[in-house]
Amino acid sequence: MSKLSKKIALVGPFGVGKTSLFRRFIDDAFSEDYKSTLGVQIQKKVIQMDNGTALSMILWDTEGHEEISQSRSSYLLGSHAFIYVFDLTRIDTYKNINEQIDFLKKNYPNVLIKIIGNKLDTVALKRVKKSLEEHNVNYDCLTSAKTGENVAELFVEIAVDLTN
Amino acid sequence: MEQNERLKLLKKILLADTKEVTDSLIADVEKLSSTLNEPLELSQKVDPLIDKKIKKLIDDMPQKLSPVITSALKAEIKNSQDAVVEALFPIIGKMIKKYIANEIKLLNERINKQLKKAFSFKNFFRSKFGKKDIANEIIASSNEANVLQIFVIEKASGLLVAKYAKEEYDTMDDDLIAGMLTAIKSFVEDAFKLGGQNLETISYELYTLHIQSFHNYYVTAVVNGTYTNEFKDILEDKILDFAEKGISKEEINNSEVFSSRLKIYFSEQIV
């Protein structure tokens, strides 16, 4: 059985639910209390892949910044994947998303990027999809850290992409 | 003059002063009433007095309360000596242990310095005949520095490349240690804008994390005991030596081989 370690950084603005996604995936837990992340917190989850590889996903939950360029570069360096999280209930977290993604692509080339809209449980899907379309947001997945909807699927998809 | 007219005149003379006084009183009462009914005006009048009282209360508080608190604490401590000892013992014990370790380290370095300075010929003579520095040996042996764990970590990602730990000192998840060490290291180096300088040590209680950076990797050695400058030099040389001879370029990417090489190299006492 081969072992593999990959660094995955959760990035995005304040209060979009990065830590909640992180906790949902690691501990399968959710809390309504909002505590802003200071610096970074790191956790690990090992996923057993079909090809026999044990993938250690080292997750870096970074503090939120309105602009990705304000994030501490040392927390992002060496990442194998970025999960860019925005809040489906706050247009300001996704109206300039393409600039943020371009910044990541330019500064961290060849790193897998997943764009995630979180708080799916609090929005009307049809209306939010329309808004995303209007703002030209090419998301990869819509999740709810609260209900767990699509969270495990997201991380499994990343694991598959990183091991292929 | 008629009697009625005289009476009127008398009234006028007698009541003239009283009327003035009454008018003045009415005016004062009206002013007072308007002040009382107007919060802003009342506040302007009363606030300075309250502030003064509060200030006096604050000034007097330590003087008035401290004897009461002190005597209450004294009585409480006297009545529950066991509980106090139980609460303080771990803290005081650790402090004493840390203090002694630190003092030994200082004493060790001081004696070494003195011996080198005062008995250089003697030292030379002794070393020539294979004898060791006795003072150093006696003192340092009481709290010898000891490498408990070695981590080799990829600088950018914070991923663990290889690791060696003495069996009894195996710790929590190594990947998390590697990640957090990298986060701390990069935070310190970024936050204090040290101009390309690297974080070299982290100390906690009786342990020291010795951090040595290379181009793509850094090595962290967990050391307990007296981490002297002399030990630091030796450990740095040993790690450099390992990087040069202990592992080949091909083996760097093989975590298991890398870890076994580390074990061979660092399992024995360094000094």
Interface residues (C-beta under 8 A of the other chain):
Chain A: K3 S5 K6 K7 G39 V40 I42 Q43 K44 S56 I58 W60 R72 S73 S74 Y75 L77 G78 S79 H80
Chain B: E154 K155 A156 S157 G158 L159 L160 D173 D175 L176 G179 M180 T182 A183 S186 F187 E189 D190 S255
